[in-house]
Amino acid sequence: MRLRRPIGIVRALVSALVLGCSSAPSGPGLPALVGEGRRILFIGNSLTYWNDLPLIVQSLADSAGGESLAVMTVAFPDFNLEDHRAQGAAERAIALGGWEVVVLQQGPSSLPENRAQLRASVAVLNAGIRAVSAMPALYSVWPQSSRRADFDAAIESYRLAARDVNGLLFPVAAAWLAAWEDDPALALYSPDGLHPSIAGSYLAALVMYGVLYNRSPVGLPPRVRLASGAELGVSTALAARLQEAAAAVLAR
């Protein structure tokens, strides 16, 4: 599965991160580090940068008090982890060091060959991640809406990849299923049937917050102001339902 988004939009997103936020220099050809606190590096594709997911996680953490997050995102449309290894920016970012967690994501990887590629790439990247004393984390993503039957296989691929490297797992796809158990009509996909809606990204961020802080996401605010200046969120009622779904999956 290939994930496409016009490159001009990607540049606009990167510009918003660099120009619209309190940021620190990183390295040649790399995006800026946004914020201060525990340093988290996100490596992925449009399922990572869509709706500014890393900034949502950062803002939820800030809203809850305690340790704040500094985030960097190295993500390009249509990239899997093998593409990142070939392109080089992800490994240069890892080598900067100072990271607490490095988040790895590609497509759903439900097919056997994609699962094998995911596990192989994660194993290679893990060597660099561990060399800078960071922890790998796998961001378990969902299949297209037209391939809902692939959820279990996609979830298993990311579980195996996380287990291979003794890393963290962000069980976002499982949280989507849990939310649909409560209400099958929840619109977690955007209209294209692949990328997340605001609700889908908010749910993903709740799961990531819960894993990073080992806390329940119940009680987090339904709306946050991002470091870019944008405000994003869902209704109070929907937030409560999504928080309960995330908490249920994390409790497992």
C-alpha positions as CSV (number, residue, x, y, z in Angstrom):
1,M,0.0,0.0,0.0
2,R,1.3,3.4,-0.9
3,L,0.5,6.6,0.9
4,R,0.4,9.7,-1.2
5,R,0.1,13.4,-0.4
6,P,1.2,16.3,-2.6
7,I,4.8,17.3,-1.7
8,G,3.8,20.9,-1.6
9,I,1.6,20.2,1.4
10,V,4.4,18.3,3.1
11,R,6.7,21.3,2.7
12,A,3.9,23.5,4.1
13,L,3.6,21.2,7.1
14,V,7.4,21.3,7.7
15,S,7.4,25.1,7.3
16,A,4.6,25.4,9.9
17,L,6.6,23.2,12.3
18,V,9.8,25.2,11.8
19,L,8.4,28.7,11.6
20,G,5.4,28.5,13.8
21,C,6.9,26.8,16.8
22,S,9.5,27.3,19.5
23,S,12.2,25.1,18.0
24,A,15.8,24.3,18.2
25,P,18.3,23.5,15.4
26,S,18.8,19.8,14.7
27,G,21.2,19.1,11.9
28,P,21.8,19.6,8.2
29,G,18.7,18.7,6.1
30,L,16.6,17.8,9.2
31,P,13.5,19.4,10.6
32,A,13.7,21.4,13.8
33,L,13.2,20.0,17.2
34,V,9.9,21.5,18.5
35,G,9.5,22.2,22.2
36,E,11.5,21.3,25.2
37,G,11.5,18.2,27.5
38,R,11.7,14.5,26.9
39,R,12.9,14.1,23.3
40,I,10.7,11.9,21.0
41,L,11.6,11.3,17.3
42,F,8.8,10.3,14.9
43,I,9.8,8.4,11.7
44,G,7.0,7.5,9.3
45,N,4.8,8.7,6.5
46,S,1.5,10.5,6.1
47,L,-0.1,8.4,8.8
48,T,2.3,10.1,11.2
49,Y,2.3,13.7,10.0
50,W,-1.5,13.9,9.1
51,N,-3.3,16.3,11.4
52,D,0.1,17.0,13.1
53,L,-0.1,13.9,15.2
54,P,3.3,14.4,17.0
55,L,2.2,17.9,18.0
56,I,-1.1,16.6,19.4
57,V,0.8,14.1,21.6
58,Q,3.0,17.0,22.7
59,S,0.0,19.2,23.5
60,L,-1.8,16.5,25.5
61,A,1.3,16.0,27.5
62,D,1.7,19.7,28.2
63,S,-2.0,19.9,29.2
64,A,-1.6,17.1,31.8
65,G,1.4,18.8,33.5
66,G,4.5,16.9,34.5
67,E,7.3,16.3,32.0
68,S,6.8,18.0,28.6
69,L,7.9,16.6,25.2
70,A,10.2,17.9,22.5
71,V,9.4,16.3,19.2
72,M,11.0,16.0,15.8
73,T,9.2,14.4,12.8
74,V,11.0,12.8,9.8
75,A,8.1,11.7,7.6
76,F,7.5,11.7,3.9
77,P,4.5,10.6,1.8
78,D,4.5,7.0,0.6
79,F,7.5,6.0,2.7
80,N,8.1,2.7,4.3
81,L,11.0,2.1,6.7
82,E,13.1,0.7,3.9
83,D,12.6,3.9,2.0
84,H,13.8,5.9,5.0
85,R,16.9,3.8,5.2
86,A,17.7,4.5,1.6
87,Q,16.9,8.2,1.9
88,G,19.0,8.7,5.0
89,A,17.4,11.5,7.0
90,A,15.8,9.2,9.6
91,E,19.2,7.6,10.4
92,R,20.9,11.0,10.6
93,A,18.2,12.1,13.0
94,I,18.6,9.0,15.1
95,A,22.3,9.6,15.3
96,L,21.9,13.1,16.7
97,G,21.2,11.3,20.0
98,G,19.4,12.6,23.1
99,W,16.2,10.7,22.2
100,E,14.2,8.9,24.8
101,V,11.9,7.2,22.3
102,V,12.1,6.8,18.5
103,V,8.7,6.0,17.0
104,L,8.7,3.9,13.8
105,Q,5.8,3.6,11.4
106,Q,5.1,2.4,7.8
107,G,1.9,1.2,6.2
108,P,-0.3,-1.4,7.8
109,S,2.0,-4.2,6.7
110,S,-0.7,-6.9,6.8
111,L,0.7,-8.9,3.9
112,P,3.4,-11.4,4.7
113,E,6.0,-9.7,2.5
114,N,5.3,-6.3,4.1
115,R,5.4,-7.9,7.6
116,A,8.8,-9.3,6.8
117,Q,10.1,-6.0,5.5
118,L,8.8,-4.2,8.6
119,R,10.5,-6.6,10.9
120,A,13.8,-6.5,9.0
121,S,13.9,-2.7,8.8
122,V,13.0,-2.3,12.5
123,A,15.8,-4.7,13.4
124,V,18.3,-2.6,11.4
125,L,17.1,0.8,12.7
126,N,17.1,-0.6,16.3
127,A,20.8,-0.9,16.3
128,G,21.2,2.8,15.7
129,I,18.4,3.6,18.2
130,R,20.0,1.5,21.0
131,A,23.4,3.0,20.2
132,V,22.1,6.4,21.3
133,S,20.5,4.9,24.4
134,A,16.9,5.4,23.1
135,M,13.9,3.0,23.0
136,P,12.2,2.0,19.8
137,A,8.4,2.2,19.7
138,L,6.1,0.8,17.0
139,Y,3.1,2.9,15.9
140,S,0.6,0.2,15.0
141,V,-1.6,1.7,12.2
142,W,-4.8,0.6,10.5
143,P,-5.5,-0.7,6.9
144,Q,-7.6,1.2,4.4
145,S,-11.4,1.3,5.1
146,S,-11.9,-1.1,2.1
147,R,-9.7,-3.7,3.8
148,R,-11.1,-3.8,7.3
149,A,-10.6,-7.6,7.3
150,D,-6.8,-6.9,7.5
151,F,-6.9,-5.3,10.9
152,D,-5.8,-8.4,12.8
153,A,-2.9,-9.1,10.5
154,A,-1.7,-5.5,10.6
155,I,-1.9,-5.5,14.4
156,E,0.1,-8.7,14.6
157,S,2.8,-7.4,12.3
158,Y,3.5,-4.4,14.6
159,R,3.3,-6.6,17.7
160,L,5.9,-8.9,16.3
161,A,8.2,-6.1,15.2
162,A,8.0,-4.5,18.7
163,R,8.7,-7.9,20.3
164,D,11.6,-8.5,18.1
165,V,13.5,-5.5,19.5
166,N,12.0,-5.5,23.0
167,G,10.5,-2.1,22.2
168,L,7.3,-0.2,23.0
169,L,4.1,-0.7,21.1
170,F,1.5,2.0,20.5
171,P,-1.6,-0.2,19.9
172,V,-3.5,2.4,17.9
173,A,-5.2,0.1,15.4
174,A,-6.5,-2.0,18.4
175,A,-7.8,1.2,19.9
176,W,-9.7,2.0,16.7
177,L,-11.3,-1.4,16.9
178,A,-12.2,-0.9,20.6
179,A,-13.8,2.5,19.7
180,W,-15.9,0.9,17.0
181,E,-17.1,-1.8,19.4
182,D,-18.6,1.0,21.4
183,D,-20.0,2.8,18.3
184,P,-19.5,1.3,14.8
185,A,-20.5,4.6,13.3
186,L,-17.5,6.6,14.6
187,A,-15.8,8.4,11.8
188,L,-12.1,7.6,12.5
189,Y,-11.1,7.7,8.8
190,S,-11.0,10.9,6.8
191,P,-13.0,10.9,3.5
192,D,-10.2,9.2,1.6
193,G,-10.6,6.0,3.5
194,L,-7.0,5.8,4.6
195,H,-5.9,8.8,6.6
196,P,-7.3,9.5,10.0
197,S,-10.0,12.0,10.8
198,I,-9.4,14.5,13.6
199,A,-11.1,11.9,15.9
200,G,-8.8,9.2,14.6
201,S,-5.7,11.2,15.2
202,Y,-6.9,12.3,18.6
203,L,-7.4,8.6,19.5
204,A,-3.9,7.8,18.3
205,A,-2.5,10.6,20.4
206,L,-4.3,9.3,23.5
207,V,-2.8,5.9,23.0
208,M,0.7,7.3,22.6
209,Y,0.3,9.5,25.7
210,G,-0.8,6.5,27.7
211,V,2.2,4.4,26.7
212,L,4.8,7.2,27.0
213,Y,3.6,8.3,30.5
214,N,2.2,4.9,31.7
215,R,-1.0,6.8,32.7
216,S,-4.6,6.5,31.7
217,P,-5.7,9.1,29.1
218,V,-9.1,9.4,30.7
219,G,-9.6,13.1,31.7
220,L,-7.3,14.6,29.1
221,P,-8.8,17.7,27.4
222,P,-10.9,17.3,24.3
223,R,-9.2,20.2,22.6
224,V,-5.6,21.3,22.5
225,R,-3.6,24.2,21.0
226,L,-0.7,22.9,19.0
227,A,2.8,24.4,19.1
228,S,2.1,25.6,15.5
229,G,-0.7,27.8,16.9
230,A,-3.5,25.7,15.5
231,E,-6.4,24.5,17.7
232,L,-7.6,20.9,17.3
233,G,-9.9,18.5,19.0
234,V,-13.3,16.8,19.3
235,S,-16.5,17.3,21.3
236,T,-16.4,16.6,25.0
237,A,-18.7,13.7,24.6
238,L,-16.7,12.1,21.8
239,A,-13.4,12.7,23.7
240,A,-14.7,10.8,26.7
241,R,-15.6,7.8,24.5
242,L,-12.3,7.8,22.7
243,Q,-10.5,8.1,26.0
244,E,-12.3,5.1,27.4
245,A,-11.5,3.1,24.3
246,A,-7.8,4.0,24.6
247,A,-7.7,3.2,28.3
248,A,-9.4,-0.2,27.7
249,V,-6.8,-1.2,25.1
250,L,-3.9,0.0,27.3
251,A,-5.2,-1.9,30.3
252,R,-4.8,-5.1,28.3
